[in-house]
Amino acid sequence: MEKAAKILSIGKRYYSSNEVYKLSASIENELQNYAQAEKDYKTVIYMVPNRMISRSNLLDFYIERKDTANAIYWANSIIHMPVKIPTNNTEIIQQKTKEILSQLNLVYK
């Protein structure tokens, strides 16, 4: 894993893709490099802001880290995100997010 993280770190200098950053975020999270994982997850969102799955990945990261304030922020972002072409996946993500948000609001209060 550490070797993969080093190679991706070098690769990100020469090739910028949301898939590369998503993979890097996942690896950094597994290696417990949480600050770098968070940066990579956010980079994916800013590269392609209209993808709900990227926001869902960041939300899952914050839930795993027990960062309630950021989890609530990104959950609201997903719920209020405009959907141009509704699909089964977007409906599932939004429904799951609503359930998560209701649980987080109970914990946060």
C-alpha positions in Angstrom: 0.0 0.0 0.0 2.7 2.5 0.9 4.5 1.8 -2.4 1.2 2.5 -4.3 0.7 5.7 -2.3 4.2 6.9 -3.3 3.7 6.0 -6.9 0.3 7.8 -7.0 1.9 10.8 -5.3 4.4 11.1 -8.2 1.8 10.3 -10.8 -0.5 13.1 -9.6 2.2 15.6 -10.6 2.0 14.5 -14.2 -1.6 13.3 -14.7 -4.6 14.8 -13.2 -7.8 12.7 -13.2 -10.6 12.3 -10.7 -10.1 8.6 -10.8 -6.5 8.9 -9.8 -7.4 11.2 -6.9 -10.2 8.9 -5.8 -7.8 5.9 -5.8 -5.2 8.0 -3.9 -7.8 9.0 -1.3 -8.8 5.4 -0.7 -5.2 4.3 -0.3 -4.3 7.2 2.0 -7.4 6.5 4.1 -6.3 2.9 4.5 -2.8 4.0 5.4 -4.4 6.3 8.0 -3.0 9.4 6.4 -6.3 11.1 7.0 -5.3 14.7 6.1 -4.1 13.6 2.7 -7.1 11.4 2.1 -9.4 14.3 2.9 -7.5 16.6 0.5 -7.8 14.0 -2.3 -11.5 13.4 -1.7 -12.1 17.1 -1.9 -10.0 17.4 -5.0 -12.2 14.8 -6.7 -15.3 16.9 -5.8 -13.8 20.1 -7.1 -12.6 18.4 -10.3 -16.1 17.1 -11.2 -18.6 19.0 -8.9 -21.7 17.5 -10.4 -21.0 13.9 -9.4 -23.0 12.8 -6.4 -20.9 9.7 -5.8 -17.8 11.8 -5.0 -19.7 13.7 -2.3 -21.0 10.5 -1.0 -17.5 9.1 -0.7 -16.4 12.2 1.3 -19.5 11.9 3.5 -18.6 8.3 4.2 -15.0 9.4 5.1 -16.3 11.9 7.6 -18.7 9.4 9.1 -15.9 7.0 9.5 -13.7 9.7 11.1 -16.7 10.7 13.4 -16.5 14.3 12.1 -20.1 15.1 12.6 -20.0 18.8 11.5 -18.4 18.1 8.2 -20.6 15.0 7.7 -23.7 17.1 8.2 -22.4 19.8 5.8 -21.7 17.3 3.0 -25.0 15.4 3.6 -26.9 18.6 3.1 -24.8 19.2 0.0 -25.9 15.9 -1.4 -29.6 16.3 -0.5 -29.8 19.8 -2.0 -27.8 18.9 -5.1 -29.8 19.5 -8.3 -30.3 16.3 -10.3 -30.7 16.8 -14.1 -31.4 13.2 -15.0 -32.7 11.2 -12.1 -31.4 7.6 -11.9 -31.8 4.8 -9.5 -28.2 5.4 -8.2 -28.9 9.1 -7.4 -32.2 8.2 -5.7 -30.4 5.6 -3.6 -27.6 7.9 -2.6 -30.0 10.7 -1.6 -32.2 8.3 0.3 -29.2 6.9 2.2 -28.0 10.4 2.9 -31.3 11.5 4.3 -31.2 8.5 6.7 -27.6 9.4 7.7 -28.5 13.0 8.2 -31.4 12.2 10.5 -29.1 10.0 12.6 -26.4 12.7 12.6 -28.8 15.4 13.7 -29.9 13.3 16.6 -26.3 12.8 17.7 -25.3 16.4 17.1 -28.1 17.9 19.2 
